[in-house]
Amino acid sequence: MKCCRMTSTFQASVKMTSDYFSRSGCGVAGMGRETRSSYRRGISALRSRMAKSNDSVQVKEEKEDINLSLDANHHPQTDCATSELPASVKLEEEPKSSSKRLSPHQRKRGHLKVEYEQVDPKQEQWEPADWRRQLENIREMRKARDAPVDHMGAVKCYDSQATPEEMRYQVLVSLMLSSQTKDQVTSAAMQRLQAHGLTVATILNTDDDTLGRLIYPVGFWKTKVKYLKQCSAILQKEYGGDIPSSVEGLTGLPGVGPKMAHLAMDIAWKQVSGIGVDTHVHRISNRLGWTQDRTKNPEQTRQALEQWLPRELWSEINWLLVGFGQQLCLAISPLCATCLNQRCCPSAFITSLEKKPKLGSPRSSKSPQKHVGLDSSGPASSSHVREEKNKSPLISPSRKKTPKISLKEEEQHVTGPQLSTRSSRSKSKISAPND
């Protein structure tokens, strides 16, 4: 009975329908030789049949996995979802197929591997404190537009009746002449050039001496004569008499720097490419604290301003600060008492930060302790005072213990040689263009 129960249990577990197990018997031990051999053959056939069924199931599952992966790769929704993934998320490649077959529980599907890039947190953009209030006050002080730059700047120097090419060329010439020169001198030189004929062909046909007399006394007029001739030749040969329409092309011309290039793009081509920073904009920006660190030259100031100043203000800031520097925020002794920014300017009522007085000058705080006319033993004699005056005329005498010197005598004594040298230099400069 036990053998029969075990046989029926084994049949129910494996769900077999073989003829060998439908027979009733008392087990393998009670069978004959032929019966046992047929029983063993049936068992081996059953095992081989079960192995084949497992292999077919495995192959079928592999085919289904392949079809699913192909559908996922070519499905439009999956492509869209994959394309919208961030750059830091990357698909991990599936392992290459090997000759050894893996079981279903050993095979792994490809999954998303998230890689987090170490990115610094976004820093807040720096901007100076109270700059909007300072800008509005400068606009209020400049609303009359009566500074020299408003009437004699590069915007007013070209001929409005000229052709567009000639107008742009005249704007570039006025910017080249304005370097290290006041607007009044530049405007007068431009008027003489326009009366002579200010075109590329006219400048090329004009000799250097005549051109020097026309632009004199602008700063560095001899060098500017050479630059004007070289620049006009390049414009005639490469640009057909017009000026370049890019900052790179303009700065490639002789005598043209970044400030001139950005102003030429704004005035001539009506394109804002950058801030034109000259000595006024450079000085006032540092005084107002519009640069995070103190800058040393106008180009550094331009880069510092463009980092935080809104682009819509780039065209306005040049003429606004230039006129403000010409009238109120002077290089030496600025008029802080009449400035609306005296309460919000960090440099208000401070002497010029650009030019420090030399050691020993009347404005120097580190002047020598021994003044002229004083000695350790007592008042010096008049002969000793004269000797000290002759030795060091730049040291101011003490006002209390030395006799006062009249203004006329002091000018004759101190500035007499300087005036004579300047007059001789000016005569040589004036006679240079006529030679």
VEXTORFI-77037 format. One record per residue (C-alpha): residue number from 1; y, x, z. Coordinates in Angstrom, 3 decimals, always signed. Layout:
(NUM, (Y, X, Z)) ...
***
This chain:
(1, (+0.000, +0.000, +0.000)) (2, (+2.345, +2.802, +0.743)) (3, (+1.821, +4.260, -2.728)) (4, (+2.458, +0.898, -4.315)) (5, (+5.677, +0.447, -2.332)) (6, (+6.902, +3.921, -3.263)) (7, (+6.129, +3.331, -6.902)) (8, (+7.971, +0.006, -6.965)) (9, (+10.950, +1.562, -5.162)) (10, (+11.087, +4.445, -7.626)) (11, (+10.922, +2.025, -10.549)) (12, (+13.739, -0.083, -9.151)) (13, (+15.945, +2.938, -8.535)) (14, (+15.668, +4.475, -11.995)) (15, (+15.303, +1.114, -13.805)) (16, (+12.469, +2.249, -15.996)) (17, (+10.530, -0.010, -18.397)) (18, (+7.765, +2.434, -19.323)) (19, (+4.163, +1.152, -19.671)) (20, (+2.996, +3.921, -17.374)) (21, (+4.777, +2.410, -14.410)) (22, (+3.828, -1.204, -15.101)) (23, (+0.233, -0.546, -14.257)) (24, (-0.967, -1.101, -10.746)) (25, (-2.648, +1.754, -9.036)) (26, (-3.102, +3.587, -5.846)) (27, (-0.997, +6.631, -6.790)) (28, (-1.455, +9.859, -8.628)) (29, (-4.232, +11.109, -6.387)) (30, (-6.455, +8.143, -7.153)) (31, (-6.048, +8.436, -10.884)) (32, (-8.416, +10.100, -13.296)) (33, (-7.714, +13.256, -15.263)) (34, (-6.606, +11.404, -18.408)) (35, (-4.539, +8.993, -16.395)) (36, (-2.745, +11.833, -14.550)) (37, (-1.962, +13.682, -17.794)) (38, (-0.575, +10.564, -19.432)) (39, (+1.434, +9.916, -16.252)) (40, (+2.951, +13.408, -16.348)) (41, (+3.784, +13.046, -20.071)) (42, (+5.569, +9.821, -19.328)) (43, (+7.591, +11.465, -16.554)) (44, (+8.643, +14.388, -18.808)) (45, (+9.554, +11.995, -21.629)) (46, (+11.648, +9.965, -19.221)) (47, (+13.477, +13.049, -17.979)) (48, (+14.248, +14.238, -21.497)) (49, (+15.532, +10.774, -22.387)) (50, (+17.867, +10.764, -19.333)) (51, (+19.201, +14.248, -20.220)) (52, (+19.989, +13.106, -23.767)) (53, (+21.807, +10.045, -22.462)) (54, (+23.959, +12.243, -20.162)) (55, (+24.848, +14.547, -23.075)) (56, (+25.872, +11.639, -25.250)) (57, (+28.062, +10.240, -22.462)) (58, (+29.721, +13.645, -22.034)) (59, (+30.394, +14.010, -25.779)) (60, (+31.803, +10.500, -25.889)) (61, (+34.184, +11.221, -23.005)) (62, (+35.369, +14.424, -24.688)) (63, (+36.109, +12.528, -27.910)) (64, (+38.094, +9.919, -25.982)) (65, (+40.120, +12.643, -24.222)) (66, (+40.943, +14.311, -27.554)) (67, (+42.051, +11.010, -29.090)) (68, (+44.245, +10.254, -26.094)) (69, (+45.919, +13.682, -26.271)) (70, (+46.568, +13.290, -30.014)) (71, (+48.057, +9.842, -29.522)) (72, (+50.286, +11.166, -26.737)) (73, (+51.560, +14.041, -28.897)) (74, (+52.396, +11.852, -31.907)) (75, (+53.531, +8.734, -30.130)) (76, (+57.304, +8.251, -30.591)) (77, (+57.850, +7.106, -27.008)) (78, (+56.121, +10.191, -25.655)) (79, (+58.181, +12.447, -27.937)) (80, (+61.400, +10.837, -26.744)) (81, (+60.376, +11.175, -23.137)) (82, (+59.475, +14.819, -23.673)) (83, (+62.731, +15.580, -25.477)) (84, (+64.732, +14.109, -22.619)) (85, (+63.199, +16.418, -20.070)) (86, (+65.559, +19.059, -18.678)) (87, (+65.369, +22.631, -19.882)) (88, (+63.940, +23.802, -16.582)) (89, (+60.813, +21.571, -17.019)) (90, (+58.150, +23.178, -19.169)) (91, (+54.752, +21.899, -20.319)) (92, (+51.907, +24.010, -19.069)) (93, (+49.635, +25.003, -21.935)) (94, (+46.043, +23.770, -21.805)) (95, (+43.398, +26.437, -21.390)) (96, (+41.823, +27.641, -24.590)) (97, (+38.453, +26.144, -25.487)) (98, (+35.564, +28.400, -24.540)) (99, (+31.979, +28.420, -25.706)) (100, (+30.840, +27.283, -22.279)) (101, (+30.890, +23.529, -21.941)) (102, (+32.601, +22.169, -18.830)) (103, (+31.547, +19.111, -16.971)) (104, (+33.902, +16.125, -16.806)) (105, (+34.901, +16.842, -13.212)) (106, (+35.610, +20.524, -14.080)) (107, (+37.868, +19.778, -17.050)) (108, (+41.555, +19.374, -16.146)) (109, (+44.168, +17.559, -18.110)) (110, (+47.468, +19.272, -18.981)) (111, (+50.230, +18.462, -16.511)) (112, (+53.942, +19.047, -16.156)) (113, (+54.968, +22.161, -14.316)) (114, (+58.474, +21.941, -12.880)) (115, (+60.396, +25.184, -12.564)) (116, (+63.636, +25.081, -10.590)) (117, (+66.222, +27.595, -11.734)) (118, (+68.297, +29.215, -9.044)) (119, (+71.778, +28.071, -10.039)) (120, (+74.754, +28.686, -7.796)) (121, (+76.499, +25.538, -6.653)) (122, (+79.470, +24.619, -8.782)) (123, (+82.547, +26.164, -7.338)) (124, (+85.694, +24.116, -7.200)) (125, (+88.317, +25.179, -9.696)) (126, (+91.138, +27.063, -8.025)) (127, (+94.666, +25.838, -8.417)) (128, (+97.846, +26.799, -6.568)) (129, (+99.196, +24.616, -3.827)) (130, (+102.167, +22.345, -4.658)) (131, (+102.216, +23.474, -8.295)) (132, (+102.874, +19.933, -9.543)) (133, (+105.822, +19.579, -7.219)) (134, (+107.166, +22.963, -8.311)) (135, (+106.749, +22.032, -11.970)) (136, (+108.607, +18.759, -11.542)) (137, (+111.464, +20.554, -9.800)) (138, (+111.708, +23.067, -12.648)) (139, (+111.771, +20.224, -15.157)) (140, (+114.593, +18.632, -13.199)) (141, (+116.560, +21.886, -13.194)) (142, (+115.903, +22.400, -16.924)) (143, (+116.673, +18.862, -18.115)) (144, (+120.057, +19.929, -19.535)) (145, (+118.353, +22.468, -21.855)) (146, (+121.394, +24.693, -21.968)) (147, (+119.660, +28.062, -21.541)) (148, (+119.892, +30.729, -24.293)) (149, (+116.279, +30.120, -25.282)) (150, (+117.074, +26.478, -26.043)) (151, (+119.732, +27.356, -28.651)) (152, (+118.775, +30.838, -29.840)) (153, (+115.026, +31.077, -29.301)) (154, (+112.350, +31.406, -31.974)) (155, (+112.299, +27.624, -32.401)) (156, (+115.941, +27.676, -33.589)) (157, (+115.995, +30.920, -35.587)) (158, (+114.274, +29.874, -38.814)) (159, (+115.931, +28.178, -41.770)) (160, (+115.018, +24.500, -41.837)) (161, (+115.796, +24.320, -45.588)) (162, (+113.307, +27.042, -46.508)) (163, (+109.817, +26.442, -47.859)) (164, (+106.949, +26.129, -45.339)) (165, (+105.714, +29.649, -46.161)) (166, (+109.192, +31.146, -45.741)) (167, (+109.763, +29.156, -42.551)) (168, (+106.556, +30.490, -40.991)) (169, (+107.445, +34.022, -42.035)) (170, (+110.899, +33.713, -40.441)) (171, (+109.326, +32.472, -37.202)) (172, (+107.110, +35.548, -37.117)) (173, (+110.054, +37.882, -37.833)) (174, (+112.135, +36.326, -35.043)) (175, (+109.267, +36.791, -32.594)) (176, (+108.870, +40.427, -33.617)) (177, (+112.600, +41.081, -33.119)) (178, (+112.714, +39.264, -29.751)) (179, (+110.515, +41.831, -28.000)) (180, (+112.576, +43.662, -25.333)) (181, (+115.707, +41.942, -26.677)) (182, (+117.933, +39.140, -25.447)) (183, (+118.011, +35.890, -27.382)) (184, (+121.681, +36.330, -28.273)) (185, (+121.003, +39.651, -30.003)) (186, (+117.920, +38.299, -31.763)) (187, (+119.780, +35.237, -33.055)) (188, (+122.598, +37.369, -34.471)) (189, (+120.131, +39.676, -36.223)) (190, (+118.285, +36.702, -37.713)) (191, (+121.528, +35.281, -39.086)) (192, (+122.296, +38.570, -40.836)) (193, (+118.780, +38.728, -42.273)) (194, (+118.973, +35.156, -43.545)) (195, (+122.293, +35.889, -45.238)) (196, (+120.673, +38.921, -46.875)) (197, (+117.560, +36.954, -47.827)) (198, (+114.670, +36.658, -45.386)) (199, (+111.522, +36.478, -47.485)) (200, (+108.530, +38.766, -47.867)) (201, (+109.677, +39.999, -51.285)) (202, (+113.278, +40.597, -50.116)) (203, (+112.208, +42.631, -47.088)) (204, (+109.888, +44.761, -49.212)) (205, (+112.702, +45.487, -51.691)) (206, (+115.159, +46.428, -48.918)) (207, (+115.394, +50.087, -47.941)) (208, (+114.928, +51.155, -44.341)) (209, (+118.579, +52.067, -43.721)) (210, (+119.867, +48.695, -44.874)) (211, (+117.210, +46.878, -42.888)) (212, (+118.094, +48.949, -39.824)) (213, (+121.777, +47.992, -40.102)) (214, (+120.842, +44.318, -40.401)) (215, (+118.702, +44.129, -37.274)) (216, (+120.653, +46.577, -35.097)) (217, (+121.081, +46.516, -32.031)) (218, (+117.739, +44.879, -31.182)) (219, (+115.514, +46.877, -28.878)) (220, (+113.494, +49.625, -30.573)) (221, (+115.075, +48.756, -33.924)) (222, (+113.714, +51.850, -35.680)) (223, (+110.126, +50.977, -34.785)) (224, (+110.679, +47.346, -35.743)) (225, (+111.954, +48.358, -39.179)) (226, (+108.670, +50.160, -39.794)) (227, (+106.630, +47.214, -38.491)) (228, (+108.542, +44.708, -40.629)) (229, (+107.867, +46.674, -43.803)) (230, (+104.170, +47.190, -42.990)) (231, (+103.668, +43.572, -41.926)) (232, (+105.401, +42.222, -45.056)) (233, (+103.215, +44.394, -47.304)) (234, (+100.036, +43.068, -45.646)) (235, (+101.216, +39.461, -45.920)) (236, (+102.074, +39.916, -49.587)) (237, (+98.725, +41.513, -50.410)) (238, (+96.254, +39.552, -48.282)) (239, (+97.898, +36.192, -47.498)) (240, (+100.047, +35.491, -50.564)) (241, (+103.340, +35.728, -48.676)) (242, (+102.243, +33.402, -45.847)) (243, (+101.248, +34.314, -42.289)) (244, (+97.676, +34.091, -40.896)) (245, (+96.623, +30.784, -39.362)) (246, (+94.588, +32.289, -36.505)) (247, (+95.288, +34.376, -33.436)) (248, (+92.895, +37.070, -34.623)) (249, (+94.696, +37.389, -37.926)) (250, (+98.139, +37.477, -36.327)) (251, (+97.250, +40.092, -33.736)) (252, (+95.822, +42.227, -36.536)) (253, (+99.321, +42.641, -37.970)) (254, (+101.352, +45.698, -36.876)) (255, (+103.838, +44.930, -34.119)) (256, (+102.353, +41.510, -33.214)) (257, (+100.880, +40.998, -29.743)) (258, (+99.117, +38.085, -28.013)) (259, (+102.376, +36.461, -26.856)) (260, (+103.828, +36.444, -30.376)) (261, (+100.535, +35.218, -31.843)) (262, (+100.245, +32.207, -29.521)) (263, (+103.904, +31.285, -29.978)) (264, (+103.609, +31.611, -33.767)) (265, (+100.565, +29.334, -33.745)) (266, (+102.495, +26.762, -31.724)) (267, (+105.820, +26.891, -33.600)) (268, (+104.726, +27.697, -37.155)) (269, (+101.288, +26.044, -37.374)) (270, (+101.721, +23.340, -34.678)) (271, (+98.499, +24.437, -32.999)) (272, (+98.215, +25.283, -29.301)) (273, (+95.922, +28.295, -29.019)) (274, (+97.146, +29.765, -25.730)) (275, (+100.114, +30.321, -23.432)) (276, (+102.892, +32.603, -24.624)) (277, (+103.655, +34.778, -21.606)) (278, (+106.681, +37.070, -21.670)) (279, (+108.445, +38.887, -18.867)) (280, (+110.042, +35.670, -17.522)) (281, (+106.784, +33.714, -17.370)) (282, (+105.015, +36.725, -15.862)) (283, (+107.639, +37.174, -13.146)) (284, (+108.016, +33.495, -12.208)) (285, (+104.263, +32.818, -12.144)) (286, (+103.761, +35.577, -9.597)) (287, (+106.715, +34.411, -7.528)) (288, (+105.492, +30.818, -7.395)) (289, (+101.938, +31.894, -6.570)) (290, (+100.502, +30.459, -9.774)) (291, (+98.047, +33.361, -10.034)) (292, (+95.170, +33.712, -7.611)) (293, (+95.722, +37.464, -7.453)) (294, (+98.906, +39.310, -8.257)) (295, (+98.858, +40.292, -11.945)) (296, (+100.202, +43.537, -13.361)) (297, (+101.137, +42.577, -16.925)) (298, (+101.808, +39.447, -19.017)) (299, (+98.335, +39.456, -20.565)) (300, (+96.679, +39.214, -17.143)) (301, (+99.083, +36.415, -16.256)) (302, (+98.149, +34.525, -19.421)) (303, (+94.451, +34.717, -18.604)) (304, (+95.074, +33.629, -15.001)) (305, (+97.209, +30.639, -16.041)) (306, (+94.784, +29.420, -18.692)) (307, (+91.991, +29.223, -16.105)) (308, (+93.570, +26.350, -14.175)) (309, (+96.663, +25.030, -15.971)) (310, (+95.914, +21.863, -17.994)) (311, (+95.914, +22.473, -21.743)) (312, (+98.502, +19.784, -22.428)) (313, (+101.064, +21.916, -20.550)) (314, (+100.449, +25.167, -22.431)) (315, (+103.079, +24.472, -25.085)) (316, (+105.745, +23.418, -22.597)) (317, (+105.336, +26.116, -19.988)) (318, (+106.832, +28.950, -22.065)) (319, (+110.281, +27.589, -22.878)) (320, (+110.402, +25.848, -19.481)) (321, (+109.909, +29.033, -17.454)) (322, (+111.870, +31.261, -19.851)) (323, (+114.991, +29.115, -19.493)) (324, (+114.434, +28.869, -15.742)) (325, (+114.232, +32.655, -15.545)) (326, (+117.382, +33.099, -17.626)) (327, (+119.493, +30.805, -15.459)) (328, (+118.158, +30.684, -11.891)) (329, (+115.051, +32.768, -11.162)) (330, (+116.650, +36.029, -12.242)) (331, (+114.834, +39.338, -12.156)) (332, (+117.320, +40.767, -9.649)) (333, (+119.003, +38.614, -6.991)) (334, (+117.522, +35.203, -7.914)) (335, (+119.622, +32.163, -7.043)) (336, (+117.274, +30.727, -4.435)) (337, (+120.063, +28.852, -2.630)) (338, (+120.532, +26.532, -5.625)) (339, (+116.832, +26.227, -6.534)) (340, (+114.971, +23.006, -5.776)) (341, (+111.835, +25.006, -4.987)) (342, (+113.359, +26.925, -2.107)) (343, (+111.185, +25.012, +0.409)) (344, (+107.897, +25.255, -1.508)) (345, (+108.242, +28.664, -3.170)) (346, (+106.440, +31.481, -1.326)) (347, (+108.966, +34.030, -2.640)) (348, (+112.143, +32.145, -1.787)) (349, (+115.018, +34.262, -0.416)) (350, (+113.047, +37.448, -0.986)) (351, (+114.502, +40.343, -2.944)) (352, (+112.996, +41.098, -6.327)) (353, (+109.322, +41.983, -5.993)) (354, (+109.181, +43.825, -9.297)) (355, (+111.775, +46.557, -8.777)) (356, (+111.827, +48.341, -5.448)) (357, (+114.863, +50.437, -4.556)) (358, (+114.375, +54.159, -4.771)) (359, (+114.244, +56.278, -1.649)) (360, (+117.765, +57.295, -0.649)) (361, (+119.555, +54.535, -2.581)) (362, (+121.979, +52.190, -0.766)) (363, (+119.421, +49.314, -0.995)) (364, (+116.569, +51.383, +0.397)) (365, (+115.409, +50.577, +3.919)) (366, (+113.952, +54.092, +4.324)) (367, (+117.180, +55.973, +3.809)) (368, (+117.552, +59.404, +5.469)) (369, (+118.638, +59.377, +9.085)) (370, (+121.393, +61.937, +8.561)) (371, (+124.314, +60.336, +6.771)) (372, (+127.062, +62.176, +5.001)) (373, (+129.884, +63.077, +7.373)) (374, (+127.694, +63.193, +10.518)) (375, (+126.242, +66.179, +12.305)) (376, (+124.263, +66.695, +15.473)) (377, (+127.198, +68.439, +17.112)) (378, (+129.874, +65.917, +16.074)) (379, (+132.017, +64.837, +13.129)) (380, (+131.848, +67.160, +10.168)) (381, (+134.870, +68.768, +8.605)) (382, (+136.389, +67.525, +5.358)) (383, (+135.107, +70.597, +3.466)) (384, (+131.589, +69.858, +4.639)) (385, (+131.919, +66.233, +3.466)) (386, (+133.032, +67.399, +0.006)) (387, (+130.056, +69.777, -0.234)) (388, (+127.639, +66.985, +0.736)) (389, (+129.210, +64.666, -1.847)) (390, (+128.776, +67.231, -4.575)) (391, (+125.179, +67.911, -3.609)) (392, (+123.922, +64.315, -3.342)) (393, (+126.296, +61.816, -4.965)) (394, (+123.734, +58.966, -4.813)) (395, (+123.617, +58.834, -0.983)) (396, (+126.198, +56.399, +0.308)) (397, (+128.476, +57.766, +3.070)) (398, (+128.780, +56.061, +6.399)) (399, (+131.513, +53.420, +6.406)) (400, (+132.475, +53.861, +10.052)) (401, (+132.809, +57.596, +10.554)) (402, (+133.814, +58.764, +7.081)) (403, (+136.959, +58.042, +5.105)) (404, (+136.617, +55.263, +2.552)) (405, (+136.580, +56.159, -1.111)) (406, (+138.294, +53.865, -3.558)) (407, (+136.187, +52.052, -6.128)) (408, (+137.885, +53.856, -9.021)) (409, (+137.260, +57.280, -7.504)) (410, (+133.646, +56.390, -6.749)) (411, (+133.060, +55.215, -10.322)) (412, (+134.643, +58.360, -11.713)) (413, (+132.665, +60.556, -9.342)) (414, (+129.236, +58.841, -9.473)) (415, (+128.957, +57.099, -12.814)) (416, (+131.207, +59.331, -14.871)) (417, (+128.438, +61.557, -16.299)) (418, (+126.175, +58.559, -16.833)) (419, (+128.834, +56.700, -18.796)) (420, (+129.504, +59.702, -20.933)) (421, (+125.835, +60.158, -21.772)) (422, (+125.444, +56.484, -22.559)) (423, (+128.474, +56.491, -24.823)) (424, (+127.145, +59.529, -26.669)) (425, (+123.756, +57.870, -27.062)) (426, (+125.299, +54.661, -28.355)) (427, (+127.328, +56.625, -30.898)) (428, (+124.189, +58.328, -32.122)) (429, (+122.409, +54.984, -32.383)) (430, (+125.231, +53.373, -34.323)) (431, (+125.526, +56.249, -36.714)) (432, (+121.755, +56.383, -37.310)) (433, (+121.492, +53.396, -39.664)) (434, (+124.495, +54.596, -41.684)) (435, (+123.028, +58.045, -42.364)) 
***
